[in-house]
Amino acid sequence: MQQATFRVWRGEGKTGQFRDYTTDIVPGMVVLDAIHRIQATQATDLACRWNCKAGKCGSCSAEINGKPRLMCMTRLNQLPLDQPVTVEPMRAFPPIRDLVTDVSWNFEVKKKIKPFQPRRPDAPDGTWRMAQADVDRVQEFRKCIECFLCQDVCHVLREHAMHEQFIGPRFLVYAAALEMHPLDSADRLTGLKDDHGIGYCNITGCCTKVCPEHITITENAIIPLKERVVDQFYDPVRKLLRVFSS
């Protein structure tokens, strides 16, 4: 039976240190399996979140060898086991204990985004008509499992801690799902520009790279939202039209 060493962050709040645990591993194991084995045999007080173990609940987010990933979807045979596997909590959020962080800020941000507001029905029978292409466009964004890995890797939140000024890629995706919905009638562009800090995103694409659901966050959500904001507020022709119409 093979053994591997895991360098796991242990601590309360911001105070802590890495500790090494060597445990048995077998083919097919993922990082979460190893953490559970360490919990059962060596560190019964090790704190970590998990739920489905199927890559759908988004609970077991962590940083593995410095990269934001889901522990349940990171197979050990994909990692170099000749050296310790580093497992630590997400760095963009306040640490609580061991691998658990306080992600409640994300749920408060979501409340600030205007909800879905359907336009009036456009058919005699009181229903709506939509093009299938318009429906398909927003389905990608609904795959989000709110693991917040994209938030964790975003340098605006991770390195500059601009949580008060910037909502992060997860909620730009959420806004895009609403803003691009063919039935929605709410105006979120003003909020994106003035309150949610869309201008702080410099579209590096790092959020897209870590998404376990393979949502094309940068190209399909953030860039189109940026284009809409630019068209609405900075297009010179529109500015002239507003001047003459006022």
C-alpha positions in Angstrom: 0.0 0.0 0.0 1.3 3.5 -0.9 1.7 6.3 1.5 1.5 10.1 0.9 2.2 13.1 3.1 -0.3 15.9 3.4 0.7 19.3 4.7 -2.5 20.6 6.1 -3.2 24.1 7.6 -4.3 23.9 11.2 -5.3 26.9 13.2 -8.0 29.2 14.7 -8.7 32.4 12.8 -5.6 33.9 11.3 -3.2 32.1 13.7 -2.0 28.7 12.7 0.6 26.6 11.0 1.0 23.7 8.6 1.2 20.2 10.0 2.3 17.1 8.1 0.3 13.9 8.2 1.4 10.7 6.4 -1.4 8.3 5.5 -2.2 5.3 3.4 -3.7 5.9 0.0 -5.2 3.6 -2.6 -6.0 4.0 -6.3 -9.1 6.2 -7.0 -8.7 8.4 -3.9 -9.3 12.1 -4.0 -7.9 14.7 -1.7 -11.1 14.7 0.4 -10.7 11.0 1.0 -7.3 11.6 2.4 -8.5 14.4 4.6 -11.3 12.1 5.9 -8.7 9.4 6.6 -6.5 11.8 8.5 -9.6 13.0 10.5 -10.4 9.4 11.4 -6.9 8.2 12.4 -4.7 11.1 13.4 -6.6 14.5 13.8 -10.2 14.0 14.9 -10.5 17.7 15.5 -9.6 18.7 11.9 -12.3 21.0 10.6 -13.3 21.0 6.9 -16.6 21.4 5.0 -18.0 18.9 2.6 -21.4 17.5 1.7 -22.0 15.7 -1.6 -18.5 14.4 -2.6 -19.7 14.6 -6.2 -18.5 18.1 -7.2 -22.0 19.6 -7.0 -22.4 21.2 -3.6 -19.3 23.4 -3.7 -18.6 22.9 0.0 -15.1 21.4 0.0 -13.3 24.3 -1.7 -9.7 24.7 -0.6 -6.3 25.5 -2.0 -4.3 22.4 -3.1 -0.7 22.9 -3.9 -1.5 26.6 -4.1 -4.4 26.3 -6.6 -8.1 26.8 -5.7 -9.8 23.5 -6.2 -12.6 21.2 -4.9 -11.1 18.6 -2.7 -13.6 16.0 -3.8 -12.7 16.5 -7.5 -8.9 16.5 -7.2 -7.6 13.0 -7.7 -4.4 12.0 -6.0 -3.0 10.4 -9.2 -3.0 13.9 -10.7 -0.7 15.2 -8.0 3.1 14.7 -7.4 3.0 12.4 -4.4 6.8 12.3 -4.0 6.5 15.6 -2.1 3.9 16.8 0.5 0.5 17.8 -0.9 -0.3 21.2 0.6 -4.0 21.7 1.6 -5.0 25.1 3.0 -8.2 27.2 3.2 -9.2 29.7 0.6 -7.2 32.9 1.1 -9.8 35.5 -0.1 -12.1 34.9 2.9 -11.6 35.2 6.7 -10.4 31.9 8.2 -12.5 30.3 10.9 -10.7 27.1 11.7 -8.4 24.8 9.9 -9.8 24.4 6.3 -13.0 26.3 7.0 -13.5 29.9 5.9 -16.3 32.5 6.4 -17.9 32.9 3.0 -21.1 34.6 4.3 -20.0 37.8 2.6 -21.0 36.2 -0.7 -24.6 35.7 0.3 -24.9 39.3 1.4 -23.6 40.4 -1.9 -26.2 38.4 -3.7 -29.0 40.2 -2.0 -27.8 43.5 -3.4 -28.3 42.5 -7.0 -31.7 43.3 -8.5 -33.8 40.1 -8.8 -35.4 38.8 -12.0 -38.2 41.1 -13.2 -40.1 39.6 -16.2 -41.5 41.9 -18.9 -45.1 41.9 -19.8 -46.4 38.9 -21.7 -46.3 39.5 -25.4 -48.7 36.8 -26.6 -52.5 36.9 -26.6 -52.7 33.9 -24.3 -50.7 35.8 -21.6 -47.4 34.0 -22.2 -44.1 35.0 -23.6 -42.2 34.2 -26.8 -38.5 33.7 -26.8 -35.8 32.6 -29.3 -34.2 29.3 -28.3 -30.7 30.9 -28.9 -31.5 33.5 -26.2 -32.6 30.8 -23.8 -29.5 28.7 -24.4 -27.2 31.7 -23.8 -28.0 32.0 -20.1 -28.1 28.3 -19.3 -24.4 28.1 -18.9 -24.4 30.5 -16.0 -27.0 28.4 -14.1 -24.4 25.6 -13.7 -22.7 27.5 -11.0 -22.4 25.5 -7.7 -21.3 28.6 -5.7 -18.0 26.9 -4.6 -16.5 30.5 -4.7 -13.2 29.3 -6.2 -13.5 32.0 -8.8 -13.9 34.5 -6.0 -10.9 33.1 -4.2 -8.6 33.3 -7.2 -9.7 36.8 -8.2 -6.8 39.1 -7.4 -9.1 42.1 -6.7 -10.5 40.2 -3.8 -7.6 37.9 -2.9 -4.7 40.4 -3.0 -6.4 43.8 -2.7 -9.3 42.8 -0.4 -11.7 45.1 -2.2 -14.8 43.3 -0.9 -16.7 46.6 -0.3 -16.1 47.8 -3.9 -16.2 44.7 -6.0 -18.7 41.8 -6.1 -16.4 39.4 -7.8 -16.7 37.0 -10.8 -19.3 34.7 -9.2 -21.8 37.6 -9.0 -20.9 39.1 -12.3 -22.0 35.6 -13.6 -25.2 35.9 -11.6 -25.9 39.4 -12.9 -25.2 38.2 -16.5 -27.7 35.3 -16.0 -30.4 37.9 -15.2 -29.3 40.7 -17.5 -29.1 38.5 -20.5 -32.3 36.6 -19.8 -34.7 37.3 -22.8 -37.7 38.0 -20.4 -35.9 40.2 -17.9 -36.7 44.0 -17.8 -34.6 45.2 -14.8 -31.7 47.7 -15.2 -28.6 46.4 -13.5 -26.0 48.3 -15.5 -26.1 51.4 -13.3 -25.5 49.2 -10.3 -22.7 47.2 -12.0 -20.9 50.5 -12.8 -21.5 52.5 -9.6 -22.0 50.0 -6.8 -20.6 46.6 -7.9 -17.3 47.6 -9.3 -17.3 45.9 -12.7 -14.6 48.3 -13.8 -12.1 46.8 -11.4 -12.1 43.5 -13.3 -9.2 43.5 -15.8 -10.4 40.2 -17.4 -7.2 38.1 -16.7 -9.3 34.9 -17.1 -8.1 33.3 -13.9 -11.7 32.8 -12.7 -12.5 30.8 -15.8 -9.5 28.5 -15.3 -10.5 27.3 -11.8 -14.3 26.9 -12.4 -15.2 23.2 -11.8 -18.3 23.5 -13.9 -16.2 24.9 -16.9 -18.3 28.1 -17.1 -16.6 30.5 -19.5 -16.8 33.3 -16.9 -14.6 35.9 -18.6 -15.6 35.7 -22.2 -19.3 34.8 -21.9 -20.3 36.8 -18.8 -17.9 39.5 -17.7 -16.8 40.9 -21.1 -20.4 41.2 -22.5 -21.5 42.9 -19.2 -18.5 45.3 -19.6 -19.5 46.0 -23.2 -23.1 46.8 -22.1 -21.9 49.2 -19.4 -19.6 51.0 -21.9 -22.4 51.2 -24.5 -24.8 52.6 -22.0 -22.6 55.2 -20.2 -19.6 55.9 -22.3 -20.7 55.7 -26.0 -20.2 59.2 -27.4 -23.2 58.9 -29.8 -25.5 58.0 -26.9 -24.2 60.9 -24.9 -25.1 63.3 -27.7 -28.6 61.8 -28.0 -29.1 62.3 -24.2 -28.0 65.9 -24.5 -30.4 66.7 -27.3 -33.3 64.7 -25.8 -33.1 66.5 -22.5 
